[in-house]
Amino acid sequence: MAAKLSGSGGGKYAVEANADINVTPFVDVMLVLLIIFMVAAPLAAVTVKVQLPAAIAKASTNPPKPVNISIKPNGDLFIQDFRTDLPSLGDDLRKQLGDKRSPTKERIFIRADTDVLYGDFMGVMNMLQDNGFYSVALVGEDKKGGGGPRG
């Protein structure tokens, strides 16, 4: 508790009680503690190193052979190595898949030359969707360090 010396009242040594709390030291201490915890908290986080066991999965028994559709620059279509045309693409694709493979679950891989017209490519995509083939993957050439479509 602080004391206040006052010139009025009592005598030379009269001391009056002061009920005001000085909060400045309290705020200073709290800010120092806050900074200490902000710096120490990330350092206290422990990274747990765990050596995981190797995952051993059984090899699948004869995965289905992927079906590729190739589009040449002049618009010629091929299913695997067999030539086809746009109107008969769906029927020829079903023949290639056989009866055991479902068109809705089958993934079709499209390989198109870089010079194929966009309209020819979209025609193939639309024909596949019209015939129930919705899972389509595009195949590209893997180039090391290529920055652009031609590079």
Secondary structure as a PSIPRED ss2 file (coil, helix, strand):
# PSIPRED VFORMAT (PSIPRED V4.0)

   1 M C   1.000  0.000  0.000
   2 A E   0.000  0.000  1.000
   3 A E   0.000  0.000  1.000
   4 K E   0.000  0.000  1.000
   5 L E   0.000  0.000  1.000
   6 S C   1.000  0.000  0.000
   7 G C   1.000  0.000  0.000
   8 S C   1.000  0.000  0.000
   9 G C   1.000  0.000  0.000
  10 G C   1.000  0.000  0.000
  11 G C   1.000  0.000  0.000
  12 K C   1.000  0.000  0.000
  13 Y C   1.000  0.000  0.000
  14 A C   1.000  0.000  0.000
  15 V E   0.000  0.000  1.000
  16 E E   0.000  0.000  1.000
  17 A E   0.000  0.000  1.000
  18 N E   0.000  0.000  1.000
  19 A C   1.000  0.000  0.000
  20 D C   1.000  0.000  0.000
  21 I C   1.000  0.000  0.000
  22 N C   1.000  0.000  0.000
  23 V C   1.000  0.000  0.000
  24 T H   0.000  1.000  0.000
  25 P H   0.000  1.000  0.000
  26 F H   0.000  1.000  0.000
  27 V H   0.000  1.000  0.000
  28 D H   0.000  1.000  0.000
  29 V H   0.000  1.000  0.000
  30 M H   0.000  1.000  0.000
  31 L H   0.000  1.000  0.000
  32 V H   0.000  1.000  0.000
  33 L H   0.000  1.000  0.000
  34 L H   0.000  1.000  0.000
  35 I H   0.000  1.000  0.000
  36 I H   0.000  1.000  0.000
  37 F H   0.000  1.000  0.000
  38 M H   0.000  1.000  0.000
  39 V H   0.000  1.000  0.000
  40 A H   0.000  1.000  0.000
  41 A H   0.000  1.000  0.000
  42 P H   0.000  1.000  0.000
  43 L H   0.000  1.000  0.000
  44 A H   0.000  1.000  0.000
  45 A C   1.000  0.000  0.000
  46 V C   1.000  0.000  0.000
  47 T C   1.000  0.000  0.000
  48 V C   1.000  0.000  0.000
  49 K C   1.000  0.000  0.000
  50 V C   1.000  0.000  0.000
  51 Q C   1.000  0.000  0.000
  52 L C   1.000  0.000  0.000
  53 P C   1.000  0.000  0.000
  54 A C   1.000  0.000  0.000
  55 A C   1.000  0.000  0.000
  56 I C   1.000  0.000  0.000
  57 A C   1.000  0.000  0.000
  58 K C   1.000  0.000  0.000
  59 A C   1.000  0.000  0.000
  60 S C   1.000  0.000  0.000
  61 T C   1.000  0.000  0.000
  62 N C   1.000  0.000  0.000
  63 P C   1.000  0.000  0.000
  64 P C   1.000  0.000  0.000
  65 K C   1.000  0.000  0.000
  66 P C   1.000  0.000  0.000
  67 V E   0.000  0.000  1.000
  68 N E   0.000  0.000  1.000
  69 I E   0.000  0.000  1.000
  70 S E   0.000  0.000  1.000
  71 I E   0.000  0.000  1.000
  72 K C   1.000  0.000  0.000
  73 P C   1.000  0.000  0.000
  74 N C   1.000  0.000  0.000
  75 G C   1.000  0.000  0.000
  76 D C   1.000  0.000  0.000
  77 L E   0.000  0.000  1.000
  78 F E   0.000  0.000  1.000
  79 I E   0.000  0.000  1.000
  80 Q C   1.000  0.000  0.000
  81 D C   1.000  0.000  0.000
  82 F E   0.000  0.000  1.000
  83 R E   0.000  0.000  1.000
  84 T E   0.000  0.000  1.000
  85 D C   1.000  0.000  0.000
  86 L C   1.000  0.000  0.000
  87 P C   1.000  0.000  0.000
  88 S C   1.000  0.000  0.000
  89 L H   0.000  1.000  0.000
  90 G H   0.000  1.000  0.000
  91 D H   0.000  1.000  0.000
  92 D H   0.000  1.000  0.000
  93 L H   0.000  1.000  0.000
  94 R H   0.000  1.000  0.000
  95 K H   0.000  1.000  0.000
  96 Q H   0.000  1.000  0.000
  97 L H   0.000  1.000  0.000
  98 G C   1.000  0.000  0.000
  99 D C   1.000  0.000  0.000
 100 K C   1.000  0.000  0.000
 101 R C   1.000  0.000  0.000
 102 S C   1.000  0.000  0.000
 103 P C   1.000  0.000  0.000
 104 T C   1.000  0.000  0.000
 105 K C   1.000  0.000  0.000
 106 E C   1.000  0.000  0.000
 107 R E   0.000  0.000  1.000
 108 I E   0.000  0.000  1.000
 109 F E   0.000  0.000  1.000
 110 I E   0.000  0.000  1.000
 111 R E   0.000  0.000  1.000
 112 A E   0.000  0.000  1.000
 113 D C   1.000  0.000  0.000
 114 T C   1.000  0.000  0.000
 115 D C   1.000  0.000  0.000
 116 V C   1.000  0.000  0.000
 117 L C   1.000  0.000  0.000
 118 Y H   0.000  1.000  0.000
 119 G H   0.000  1.000  0.000
 120 D H   0.000  1.000  0.000
 121 F H   0.000  1.000  0.000
 122 M H   0.000  1.000  0.000
 123 G H   0.000  1.000  0.000
 124 V H   0.000  1.000  0.000
 125 M H   0.000  1.000  0.000
 126 N H   0.000  1.000  0.000
 127 M H   0.000  1.000  0.000
 128 L H   0.000  1.000  0.000
 129 Q H   0.000  1.000  0.000
 130 D H   0.000  1.000  0.000
 131 N C   1.000  0.000  0.000
 132 G C   1.000  0.000  0.000
 133 F C   1.000  0.000  0.000
 134 Y C   1.000  0.000  0.000
 135 S E   0.000  0.000  1.000
 136 V E   0.000  0.000  1.000
 137 A E   0.000  0.000  1.000
 138 L E   0.000  0.000  1.000
 139 V E   0.000  0.000  1.000
 140 G C   1.000  0.000  0.000
 141 E C   1.000  0.000  0.000
 142 D C   1.000  0.000  0.000
 143 K C   1.000  0.000  0.000
 144 K C   1.000  0.000  0.000
 145 G C   1.000  0.000  0.000
 146 G C   1.000  0.000  0.000
 147 G C   1.000  0.000  0.000
 148 G C   1.000  0.000  0.000
 149 P C   1.000  0.000  0.000
 150 R C   1.000  0.000  0.000
 151 G C   1.000  0.000  0.000
